[in-house]
Amino acid sequence: MPLTAGHWIYLGGIAVLIAMVVLRKNVVGPAIAATFLTTLAMTGSVTTGISSVFRAAIAATTELLTIFLIIAIMTSLVRALRATGADDRMVAPFQRLMRNGPTAYVVLAVVTLALSLVFWPTPILPLLAAILIPAALRVGLSPIGAAIAVAVAGQGIALSSDYVLGVAPSLSAEGAGVPAAAVADRALVIALIVGVVALTAAYAITVRRTITRPTVAAARAVPVGVGPDGPVDVAPAGGAGTAEHDAVTGELDTGDPAPRLEIGPRRARLLALSVPVCFGALLVFILLGRFTSLVPRLEDGAAAPLVGGTAALLLVAITVLSGGTDPLDRVSDHFVHGVSFAFRIMGMVIPVAGFIYVGLGSFSGKILGLPEGEQAPDLLLDVVSQVQGQIPDNRFVALFVMLLVGMVLGLDGNGWPALPFTGALSAAIGGQTGIDPATLAAVAQNGSTWVGGGTLVIWSTLIAVAGITGVSVTDLARKLFLPVVGGLVLATAAAGVIW
């Protein structure tokens, strides 16, 4: 079908969002305005255009609710651990591995990846800020080096593969019509290639030149979140911050800290062991079900509720076993704190994701208030269909087209809202070129998540990483650009060879 005014306004809205990135401006206002103008052009009704702004926010909130709740529960659990001091014991063995700047860079990346695969990256940032990052700085790693290691391993590798929780692969597989496990396996391999390339390139380009000797680093050490000239401004121009940090302690500001409880070393050790043991056993169960017939295989998307439920039960158990007065009140306090933090971190994603959803057929009907059964407009699919016939019948061209589409859609600052669309597009292009749609969907998932999940877009959770390390978020995004984009290009080419 020919492109209408609604199509062009929608594409213009995406272009404006890209321009906002370049100009370092807040994107919430432009996203709301673009939603109104696009729906007005599509329907010709002012009232529908106005109502669609709210409906788009509802659609985005509903779709992203799983992500919000996981972040909330995991943040609550980390807060409960910190109240007892058990978090110190949980990561203390890793501190002893940090001998100098280079080893601290590797250890910080590996530990961040391991924790982020189970907890997701954002909830573990306070834990890293309090324990591992100060230890890394004391042995010579620079704040920018620590920020790069955390962002690439957590917001990059762990989030783009989402191998344990499986939310992202399920969203991609939903549109592609393939098993989520197939997308997850390919996405993990691609994410690891991107991550290794990005970590190596960033070390060679930036981190290596900023490392100091441990004795010098200890002598001039400053708190995380404070630069040599005072507190570091981690919010981009225009106030596009999604998290706050304490310029004195350097800890991610997640609200009022939980009151510290004095417990014995034996009980603290037990609480510290309970979390890795439970999640380790859960991970083994998930992997056994995926690769063997020893235990039942989990349905697609079932891992996230299982992990979230485990974390919620651990929250109750740890709070009650830690003693003190009113444990039930403290459970509620931890949980409410986690919910508040999750919405502060992810809140500004809602208007941007809502605008992206206007162009997706699976959401546009509800946003426009169309009756059940009526054909919903699919702006992005219409645009792609206009150029799809121009895509050469070449596997590498198809792969890089999916990478580019994923990266553009990742500008929403989250990286996941458009995964059902990229999955559907993967099925269409896969049928045309003969490439497995799972591979195309995994490439698009990585492109979208590496951009919007928190390594290149400054209104994403990258602001939180900058906050806990005390560096400028715009400088961090600039340092990550070449390593991450180079890694995505190499990984996409590798996907064409491997699969």
C-alpha positions as CSV (number, residue, x, y, z in Angstrom):
1,M,0.0,0.0,0.0
2,P,1.2,3.6,-0.6
3,L,2.6,5.5,2.4
4,T,0.2,8.0,3.9
5,A,0.8,11.1,6.0
6,G,0.6,8.9,9.1
7,H,3.5,6.9,7.9
8,W,5.7,9.9,7.1
9,I,4.9,11.6,10.4
10,Y,5.7,8.4,12.3
11,L,9.1,8.1,10.4
12,G,9.6,11.8,11.1
13,G,9.0,11.1,14.8
14,I,11.7,8.4,14.8
15,A,14.1,10.9,13.1
16,V,13.3,13.5,15.7
17,L,14.2,11.0,18.5
18,I,17.5,10.3,16.8
19,A,18.1,14.1,16.6
20,M,17.4,14.4,20.3
21,V,20.2,11.9,20.9
22,V,22.6,14.0,19.0
23,L,21.5,17.2,20.7
24,R,21.5,15.6,24.1
25,K,17.9,16.5,24.8
26,N,15.1,14.8,26.7
27,V,12.9,12.7,24.5
28,V,9.7,12.4,26.6
29,G,8.1,15.5,25.2
30,P,8.9,14.8,21.5
31,A,7.6,11.2,22.0
32,I,4.3,12.3,23.4
33,A,3.9,15.0,20.6
34,A,4.8,12.5,17.9
35,T,2.3,10.0,19.3
36,F,-0.5,12.6,19.1
37,L,0.5,13.9,15.6
38,T,0.8,10.3,14.2
39,T,-2.5,9.1,15.5
40,L,-4.2,12.4,14.4
41,A,-2.9,11.9,10.9
42,M,-4.0,8.3,10.9
43,T,-7.5,8.9,12.0
44,G,-8.3,12.5,11.3
45,S,-9.8,12.8,14.8
46,V,-8.4,15.2,17.4
47,T,-10.1,13.3,20.3
48,T,-8.7,10.0,19.1
49,G,-5.3,11.6,18.8
50,I,-5.5,12.9,22.4
51,S,-6.8,9.7,23.8
52,S,-4.2,7.7,21.9
53,V,-1.4,9.4,23.9
54,F,-2.8,7.9,27.1
55,R,-3.7,4.5,25.5
56,A,-0.1,4.3,24.2
57,A,1.2,4.7,27.7
58,I,-1.1,2.0,28.9
59,A,0.0,-0.3,26.2
60,A,3.7,0.3,27.0
61,T,3.1,-0.1,30.7
62,T,1.3,-3.4,30.2
63,E,3.9,-4.8,27.9
64,L,6.8,-3.8,30.1
65,L,5.2,-4.8,33.4
66,T,7.2,-8.0,33.6
67,I,10.4,-6.0,33.3
68,F,9.2,-3.5,35.9
69,L,8.3,-6.2,38.4
70,I,11.5,-8.2,38.0
71,I,13.6,-5.0,38.6
72,A,11.4,-4.2,41.6
73,I,11.6,-7.6,43.2
74,M,15.4,-7.9,42.6
75,T,16.0,-4.4,44.0
76,S,14.0,-5.3,47.1
77,L,16.1,-8.5,47.6
78,V,19.4,-6.6,47.2
79,R,18.2,-4.0,49.7
80,A,17.3,-6.7,52.2
81,L,20.7,-8.3,51.8
82,R,22.4,-4.9,52.3
83,A,20.5,-4.3,55.5
84,T,22.2,-7.3,57.1
85,G,25.6,-6.9,55.5
86,A,25.2,-10.3,53.8
87,D,25.9,-8.6,50.5
88,D,29.5,-7.9,51.6
89,R,30.1,-11.6,52.3
90,M,28.5,-12.6,49.0
91,V,31.0,-10.8,46.8
92,A,34.0,-10.7,49.1
93,P,35.7,-13.7,47.4
94,F,35.8,-11.7,44.1
95,Q,37.4,-8.7,45.8
96,R,40.5,-10.8,46.5
97,L,40.9,-11.5,42.8
98,M,41.5,-7.9,42.1
99,R,45.3,-7.4,42.1
100,N,45.7,-4.5,39.7
101,G,43.8,-2.4,37.1
102,P,43.6,-5.0,34.3
103,T,42.5,-7.9,36.6
104,A,40.0,-5.6,38.2
105,Y,38.6,-4.8,34.8
106,V,38.1,-8.5,33.9
107,V,36.8,-9.5,37.4
108,L,34.3,-6.6,37.4
109,A,33.0,-7.6,34.0
110,V,32.7,-11.3,34.8
111,V,31.0,-10.8,38.1
112,T,28.6,-8.2,36.7
113,L,27.7,-10.6,33.9
114,A,27.1,-13.5,36.3
115,L,24.9,-11.4,38.6
116,S,23.1,-9.7,35.7
117,L,22.1,-12.9,34.0
118,V,20.1,-13.9,37.1
119,F,19.2,-10.5,38.7
120,W,19.1,-8.3,35.6
121,P,21.6,-5.4,35.5
122,T,19.8,-2.5,37.1
123,P,19.0,-4.1,40.5
124,I,22.6,-5.1,41.1
125,L,24.1,-1.7,40.5
126,P,23.8,-0.6,44.2
127,L,25.7,-3.8,45.2
128,L,28.5,-3.1,42.7
129,A,28.7,0.6,43.8
130,A,29.0,-0.4,47.4
131,I,31.5,-3.2,47.2
132,L,33.2,-4.1,43.9
133,I,33.7,-0.8,42.2
134,P,35.5,0.9,45.2
135,A,37.7,-2.2,45.4
136,A,38.5,-2.0,41.6
137,L,39.4,1.7,41.9
138,R,41.7,1.1,44.8
139,V,43.9,-1.3,42.7
140,G,44.2,1.2,39.8
141,L,41.1,0.8,37.6
142,S,39.7,4.2,36.5
143,P,36.1,5.2,37.0
144,I,35.6,5.2,33.2
145,G,37.1,1.7,33.0
146,A,34.7,0.5,35.7
147,A,31.7,2.1,34.0
148,I,32.7,0.4,30.6
149,A,33.1,-3.0,32.3
150,V,29.7,-2.8,34.0
151,A,27.8,-1.4,31.0
152,V,29.2,-3.9,28.5
153,A,28.8,-7.0,30.7
154,G,25.5,-6.1,32.3
155,Q,23.5,-3.7,30.1
156,G,25.1,-5.3,27.1
157,I,25.9,-9.0,27.2
158,A,23.5,-10.1,29.9
159,L,20.5,-8.0,28.9
160,S,20.8,-8.6,25.1
161,S,20.9,-12.4,25.6
162,D,18.6,-12.5,28.6
163,Y,19.5,-16.2,28.6
164,V,18.3,-17.1,32.1
165,L,15.1,-15.1,32.5
166,G,14.2,-15.5,28.8
167,V,11.9,-12.5,28.5
168,A,13.6,-11.0,25.4
169,P,13.9,-14.4,23.5
170,S,10.2,-15.0,24.2
171,L,9.2,-11.7,22.7
172,S,11.4,-12.2,19.6
173,A,10.1,-15.8,19.2
174,E,6.5,-14.7,19.5
175,G,6.7,-12.7,16.3
176,A,9.1,-15.1,14.5
177,G,7.1,-18.2,15.1
178,V,10.1,-20.2,16.3
179,P,11.0,-21.7,19.7
180,A,12.3,-19.2,22.2
181,A,15.2,-21.5,23.0
182,A,16.5,-21.3,19.4
183,V,16.5,-17.5,19.6
184,A,18.1,-17.6,23.1
185,D,21.0,-19.8,22.1
186,R,21.8,-17.7,19.1
187,A,21.4,-14.4,20.9
188,L,23.8,-15.6,23.7
189,V,26.5,-16.4,21.1
190,I,26.1,-13.1,19.4
191,A,26.0,-11.2,22.6
192,L,29.2,-12.9,23.8
193,I,31.0,-12.0,20.6
194,V,29.9,-8.4,20.8
195,G,30.9,-8.2,24.5
196,V,34.3,-9.7,24.0
197,V,35.0,-7.4,21.1
198,A,33.7,-4.3,22.9
199,L,35.6,-5.0,26.1
200,T,38.8,-5.7,24.3
201,A,38.5,-2.6,22.0
202,A,37.4,-0.3,24.8
203,Y,40.4,-1.5,26.9
204,A,42.8,-0.8,24.0
205,I,41.3,2.5,23.1
206,T,40.4,4.0,26.5
207,V,40.8,1.9,29.6
208,R,44.5,1.0,29.2
209,R,45.6,4.6,29.2
210,T,43.7,5.4,32.4
211,I,45.0,2.6,34.6
212,T,47.3,3.6,37.5
213,R,49.5,1.6,39.9
214,P,47.6,0.3,43.0
215,T,49.7,2.4,45.3
216,V,49.0,5.6,43.4
217,A,45.3,4.8,43.1
218,A,45.0,4.2,46.8
219,A,46.8,7.4,47.6
220,R,44.5,9.6,45.4
221,A,41.3,7.5,45.7
222,V,38.1,9.5,45.8
223,P,34.6,8.3,46.5
224,V,32.7,6.8,43.6
225,G,30.6,9.5,42.1
226,V,33.1,12.3,42.8
227,G,35.5,13.5,40.2
228,P,38.8,15.3,40.9
229,D,37.1,18.6,40.6
230,G,34.0,17.7,42.7
231,P,30.7,15.9,42.1
232,V,30.3,14.7,38.5
233,D,27.2,15.6,36.6
234,V,25.9,12.4,35.3
235,A,22.6,13.7,33.8
236,P,22.7,14.7,30.1
237,A,21.7,18.2,29.0
238,G,18.0,18.7,29.2
239,G,17.6,16.6,32.3
240,A,17.4,13.3,30.5
241,G,18.3,11.3,33.5
242,T,16.5,8.2,34.7
243,A,18.3,7.7,38.0
244,E,20.0,9.7,40.6
245,H,23.2,9.2,42.6
246,D,24.8,10.4,45.8
247,A,27.7,12.5,44.9
248,V,29.4,11.8,48.2
249,T,29.0,8.0,48.6
250,G,28.7,7.3,44.9
251,E,25.9,4.8,45.5
252,L,22.9,4.7,43.2
253,D,20.2,6.7,44.9
254,T,17.4,4.2,45.3
255,G,15.6,6.1,48.0
256,D,16.0,5.8,51.8
257,P,18.5,3.1,52.7
258,A,17.2,0.2,54.8
259,P,18.1,0.5,58.6
260,R,21.2,-1.6,59.3
261,L,20.7,-4.7,61.3
262,E,23.5,-6.1,63.5
263,I,23.5,-9.9,63.1
264,G,26.1,-12.5,64.0
265,P,28.8,-13.6,61.4
266,R,27.3,-17.2,61.2
267,R,23.8,-15.9,60.3
268,A,25.3,-13.4,57.9
269,R,27.2,-16.2,56.2
270,L,24.1,-18.3,56.0
271,L,22.1,-15.5,54.4
272,A,24.9,-14.7,52.0
273,L,25.0,-18.3,50.8
274,S,21.3,-18.7,50.5
275,V,21.0,-16.4,47.5
276,P,23.7,-17.9,45.2
277,V,22.7,-21.4,46.3
278,C,19.0,-20.9,45.4
279,F,19.6,-19.1,42.2
280,G,22.4,-21.5,41.2
281,A,20.1,-24.5,41.7
282,L,17.4,-22.7,39.8
283,L,19.8,-22.0,36.9
284,V,20.9,-25.7,36.8
285,F,17.2,-26.7,36.7
286,I,16.5,-24.4,33.8
287,L,19.5,-25.5,31.9
288,L,18.8,-29.2,32.5
289,G,15.3,-28.7,31.2
290,R,16.6,-26.9,28.1
291,F,19.4,-29.4,27.2
292,T,18.4,-32.7,28.7
293,S,15.3,-34.8,29.5
294,L,16.2,-35.2,33.2
295,V,13.7,-32.5,34.3
296,P,10.6,-31.0,32.6
297,R,11.3,-28.3,30.1
298,L,10.0,-24.9,31.0
299,E,7.5,-23.3,28.6
300,D,8.7,-20.2,26.8
301,G,8.7,-17.2,29.1
302,A,8.3,-19.4,32.2
303,A,11.8,-18.7,33.6
304,A,11.2,-15.0,34.4
305,P,8.2,-15.8,36.7
306,L,10.1,-18.6,38.3
307,V,13.1,-16.4,39.1
308,G,10.9,-13.6,40.2
309,G,8.9,-15.8,42.5
310,T,12.2,-17.3,44.0
311,A,13.5,-13.8,44.6
312,A,10.2,-12.8,46.3
313,L,10.3,-15.8,48.6
314,L,14.0,-15.1,49.4
315,L,13.1,-11.5,50.2
316,V,10.6,-12.8,52.9
317,A,12.9,-15.5,54.2
318,I,16.0,-13.2,54.5
319,T,14.1,-10.4,56.1
320,V,12.5,-12.7,58.7
321,L,15.7,-14.7,59.4
322,S,17.7,-11.5,59.9
323,G,15.8,-10.8,63.1
324,G,15.0,-7.4,64.4
325,T,11.6,-5.9,65.1
326,D,8.6,-6.0,62.7
327,P,10.0,-8.2,60.0
328,L,6.7,-8.2,58.1
329,D,6.7,-4.4,58.0
330,R,10.3,-4.5,56.7
331,V,9.3,-6.9,53.9
332,S,6.6,-4.5,52.8
333,D,9.1,-1.6,53.1
334,H,11.7,-3.4,50.9
335,F,9.1,-4.3,48.3
336,V,7.5,-0.8,48.1
337,H,11.0,0.6,47.8
338,G,11.8,-1.7,44.9
339,V,8.6,-0.8,43.1
340,S,9.4,2.9,43.5
341,F,12.9,2.4,42.2
342,A,11.8,0.4,39.2
343,F,9.4,3.1,38.1
344,R,12.0,5.8,38.6
345,I,14.5,3.9,36.5
346,M,12.1,2.8,33.7
347,G,9.4,5.5,33.9
348,M,10.6,7.7,31.1
349,V,10.7,4.7,28.8
350,I,6.9,4.5,28.8
351,P,6.1,7.5,26.5
352,V,8.9,6.5,24.0
353,A,7.8,2.9,23.9
354,G,4.2,4.0,23.5
355,F,5.2,6.0,20.4
356,I,7.0,3.0,19.0
357,Y,3.9,0.8,19.6
358,V,1.8,3.1,17.5
359,G,3.6,1.7,14.5
360,L,3.2,-1.9,15.4
361,G,0.1,-3.7,14.3
362,S,-0.2,-5.8,17.4
363,F,-0.6,-2.7,19.5
364,S,-2.0,0.0,17.3
365,G,-5.5,-1.3,17.3
366,K,-5.9,-0.8,21.1
367,I,-4.0,2.5,21.0
368,L,-6.4,3.9,18.4
369,G,-9.4,2.4,20.2
370,L,-10.5,0.2,17.2
371,P,-13.2,-2.4,17.7
372,E,-12.2,-6.1,18.2
373,G,-11.6,-7.8,14.9
374,E,-10.9,-4.7,12.9
375,Q,-7.7,-4.6,10.9
376,A,-5.1,-2.5,12.8
377,P,-2.6,-0.4,10.9
378,D,1.0,-1.6,10.9
379,L,3.1,1.4,9.9
380,L,6.5,-0.1,10.4
381,L,5.5,-3.2,8.4
382,D,4.1,-1.0,5.6
383,V,7.4,0.9,5.4
384,V,9.5,-2.2,5.5
385,S,7.3,-3.9,2.8
386,Q,8.0,-0.9,0.5
387,V,11.7,-1.6,0.6
388,Q,11.7,-5.4,1.3
389,G,11.6,-6.2,-2.4
390,Q,14.8,-4.1,-2.8
391,I,16.7,-6.3,-0.3
392,P,19.1,-8.5,-2.3
393,D,18.7,-12.2,-1.9
394,N,21.9,-12.3,0.2
395,R,22.1,-13.7,3.7
396,F,24.6,-11.0,4.9
397,V,22.6,-8.1,3.5
398,A,19.5,-9.5,5.3
399,L,21.4,-9.9,8.6
400,F,22.7,-6.4,8.5
401,V,19.2,-5.0,7.5
402,M,17.9,-6.7,10.7
403,L,20.7,-5.3,12.7
404,L,20.0,-1.8,11.5
405,V,16.2,-2.2,12.1
406,G,16.9,-3.4,15.6
407,M,19.3,-0.6,16.4
408,V,16.8,2.1,15.2
409,L,14.0,0.5,17.3
410,G,16.3,0.5,20.3
411,L,16.1,4.3,20.4
412,D,13.1,3.9,22.8
413,G,15.6,3.6,25.6
414,N,14.6,0.0,26.6
415,G,15.4,-2.2,23.6
416,W,12.6,-4.7,24.0
417,P,9.2,-3.2,23.1
418,A,9.7,-3.7,19.4
419,L,11.0,-7.3,19.6
420,P,7.7,-8.9,18.5
421,F,7.9,-6.7,15.4
422,T,11.5,-7.6,14.6
423,G,10.5,-11.2,15.1
424,A,7.7,-11.0,12.6
425,L,10.0,-9.2,10.2
426,S,12.6,-11.9,10.7
427,A,10.0,-14.5,9.6
428,A,9.2,-12.5,6.5
429,I,12.8,-11.9,5.4
430,G,13.8,-15.4,6.4
431,G,11.2,-16.9,4.1
432,Q,12.5,-14.6,1.3
433,T,16.2,-15.3,1.8
434,G,16.2,-18.8,3.2
435,I,17.9,-17.7,6.5
436,D,16.6,-19.2,9.8
437,P,14.2,-16.6,11.3
438,A,15.7,-17.4,14.7
439,T,19.1,-16.1,13.6
440,L,17.6,-12.9,12.1
441,A,15.5,-12.4,15.3
442,A,18.6,-12.9,17.5
443,V,20.6,-10.3,15.5
444,A,17.8,-7.8,15.7
445,Q,17.4,-8.5,19.5
446,N,21.0,-7.8,20.0
447,G,21.0,-4.6,17.9
448,S,17.9,-3.3,19.8
449,T,19.1,-4.1,23.2
450,W,22.7,-3.0,22.9
451,V,21.5,0.4,21.7
452,G,18.5,0.9,24.0
453,G,19.2,-1.5,26.9
454,G,21.9,0.7,28.3
455,T,25.2,1.1,26.3
456,L,24.5,3.8,23.7
457,V,21.3,5.7,24.5
458,I,21.8,8.2,27.2
459,W,18.2,8.1,28.5
460,S,18.4,4.4,29.2
461,T,19.8,2.8,32.3
462,L,23.3,3.8,31.1
463,I,22.6,6.9,33.3
464,A,22.5,4.6,36.3
465,V,25.9,3.1,35.4
466,A,27.4,6.6,35.0
467,G,25.9,7.6,38.4
468,I,27.5,4.8,40.4
469,T,30.9,5.3,38.8
470,G,30.9,9.1,38.8
471,V,31.5,9.7,35.1
472,S,29.6,11.8,32.5
473,V,26.9,9.7,30.8
474,T,27.5,11.4,27.5
475,D,31.3,10.7,27.8
476,L,30.5,7.1,28.7
477,A,28.2,6.7,25.7
478,R,30.9,8.3,23.4
479,K,33.6,5.9,24.7
480,L,31.3,2.9,24.1
481,F,30.1,3.8,20.6
482,L,33.0,2.5,18.5
483,P,33.6,-0.7,20.6
484,V,29.9,-1.7,20.7
485,V,29.1,-0.8,17.1
486,G,32.2,-2.6,15.9
487,G,31.3,-5.6,18.0
488,L,27.8,-5.7,16.6
489,V,29.1,-5.6,13.0
490,L,31.6,-8.4,13.6
491,A,29.1,-10.5,15.5
492,T,26.5,-10.1,12.7
493,A,29.0,-11.2,10.1
494,A,29.9,-14.1,12.3
495,A,26.2,-15.1,12.6
496,G,26.1,-15.3,8.8
497,V,29.0,-17.8,8.9
498,I,28.0,-19.9,11.9
499,W,24.3,-20.3,11.0
